[in-house]
Amino acid sequence: MPTQFTASQSVEIAIPEQPIPIHHYLRQPQRLVNALVDPTRIQQLSTEIFRLKMRPLNFMSLSIQPTVDMRVWAESNGTVHVRSLSCEILGIEYINQRFALNLKGHLSPEQQGINTLLKGRADLEVLVDLPLPFSYMPKPILEATGNGLLKSVLLTVKQRLLHHLLADYRRWVMLQTPEKGLDDQSIPIFNPE
């Protein structure tokens, strides 16, 4: 019988004013994907389809490494949507055949007076038929551990979003407005690493 794990994460980011509004930046899904995830773990399959090789996840004594194909697309207003299409678990065929991952998320720019906020939410669900001896463990312990693992995955994505998205947005604005020059202090350069 499959065990279900779920996690959700919300985010709200105040966007500093730039010469080009952020919804133009958000219409380029590949930039957002590269800001959210280590670019060495991403393979772009088409304009909107990306393959993400996740870092190994440790669940109890089991180590799994999901590879997720996801569709990332933007509406004309800059709202970005993310949906998982398929998932494969490398190395453990038993779990691969009994594993389903469902990721849904969105990120939208919202005007509040003169300020712009990016608001978003991601929901992650995993269904897995666990092998012995895990299937004999108490369900509340399994669910708490699995839910905690998924929450940590979403929290990592949120932290990357908070640190890398604004930096990449500023870089992109500078590339679009070369007459400003790199020495213009009105566009701060931020690199958290």
Solvent accessible surface area in square Angstrom, and as a share of the most:
residue,aa,sasa,rsa
1,M,190,0.85
2,P,77,0.48
3,T,12,0.07
4,Q,84,0.37
5,F,9,0.04
6,T,64,0.37
7,A,13,0.10
8,S,46,0.30
9,Q,32,0.14
10,S,61,0.39
11,V,18,0.10
12,E,105,0.47
13,I,10,0.05
14,A,70,0.55
15,I,16,0.08
16,P,51,0.32
17,E,158,0.71
18,Q,20,0.09
19,P,71,0.45
20,I,34,0.17
21,P,67,0.42
22,I,5,0.03
23,H,55,0.24
24,H,66,0.30
25,Y,0,0.00
26,L,0,0.00
27,R,99,0.36
28,Q,47,0.21
29,P,13,0.08
30,Q,65,0.29
31,R,56,0.20
32,L,3,0.02
33,V,3,0.02
34,N,63,0.32
35,A,6,0.04
36,L,26,0.13
37,V,19,0.11
38,D,34,0.17
39,P,73,0.46
40,T,123,0.71
41,R,58,0.21
42,I,30,0.15
43,Q,100,0.44
44,Q,88,0.39
45,L,72,0.36
46,S,55,0.35
47,T,105,0.61
48,E,56,0.25
49,I,40,0.20
50,F,2,0.01
51,R,91,0.33
52,L,23,0.12
53,K,91,0.39
54,M,24,0.11
55,R,131,0.48
56,P,74,0.47
57,L,24,0.12
58,N,106,0.55
59,F,10,0.04
60,M,67,0.30
61,S,107,0.69
62,L,31,0.15
63,S,59,0.38
64,I,17,0.09
65,Q,39,0.18
66,P,1,0.01
67,T,17,0.10
68,V,4,0.02
69,D,20,0.10
70,M,11,0.05
71,R,82,0.30
72,V,2,0.01
73,W,49,0.17
74,A,29,0.23
75,E,78,0.35
76,S,92,0.59
77,N,87,0.45
78,G,0,0.00
79,T,14,0.08
80,V,1,0.01
81,H,31,0.14
82,V,24,0.14
83,R,83,0.30
84,S,19,0.12
85,L,98,0.49
86,S,58,0.37
87,C,33,0.20
88,E,87,0.39
89,I,3,0.02
90,L,75,0.37
91,G,84,0.81
92,I,49,0.25
93,E,104,0.47
94,Y,91,0.34
95,I,2,0.01
96,N,36,0.19
97,Q,123,0.55
98,R,89,0.32
99,F,28,0.12
100,A,53,0.41
101,L,25,0.12
102,N,64,0.33
103,L,30,0.15
104,K,92,0.39
105,G,8,0.07
106,H,80,0.36
107,L,12,0.06
108,S,20,0.13
109,P,29,0.18
110,E,68,0.31
111,Q,123,0.55
112,Q,88,0.39
113,G,72,0.69
114,I,159,0.81
115,N,91,0.47
116,T,25,0.14
117,L,24,0.12
118,L,0,0.00
119,K,59,0.25
120,G,8,0.07
121,R,111,0.40
122,A,25,0.19
123,D,47,0.24
124,L,9,0.05
125,E,48,0.21
126,V,7,0.04
127,L,70,0.35
128,V,7,0.04
129,D,39,0.20
130,L,11,0.05
131,P,29,0.18
132,L,116,0.58
133,P,92,0.58
134,F,16,0.07
135,S,59,0.38
136,Y,176,0.67
137,M,64,0.28
138,P,75,0.47
139,K,97,0.41
140,P,99,0.62
141,I,89,0.45
142,L,7,0.03
143,E,55,0.25
144,A,69,0.53
145,T,53,0.31
146,G,2,0.02
147,N,53,0.27
148,G,38,0.37
149,L,37,0.18
150,L,10,0.05
151,K,108,0.46
152,S,54,0.35
153,V,24,0.14
154,L,8,0.04
155,L,79,0.39
156,T,73,0.42
157,V,52,0.30
158,K,48,0.20
159,Q,76,0.34
160,R,53,0.19
161,L,9,0.05
162,L,58,0.29
163,H,74,0.33
164,H,32,0.14
165,L,0,0.00
166,L,26,0.13
167,A,4,0.03
168,D,18,0.09
169,Y,3,0.01
170,R,25,0.09
171,R,106,0.39
172,W,19,0.07
173,V,0,0.00
174,M,23,0.10
175,L,125,0.62
176,Q,88,0.39
177,T,16,0.10
178,P,99,0.63
179,E,145,0.65
180,K,74,0.31
181,G,33,0.32
182,L,132,0.66
183,D,118,0.61
184,D,43,0.22
185,Q,155,0.69
186,S,73,0.47
187,I,6,0.03
188,P,69,0.44
189,I,108,0.55
190,F,83,0.34
191,N,101,0.52
192,P,53,0.34
193,E,162,0.73
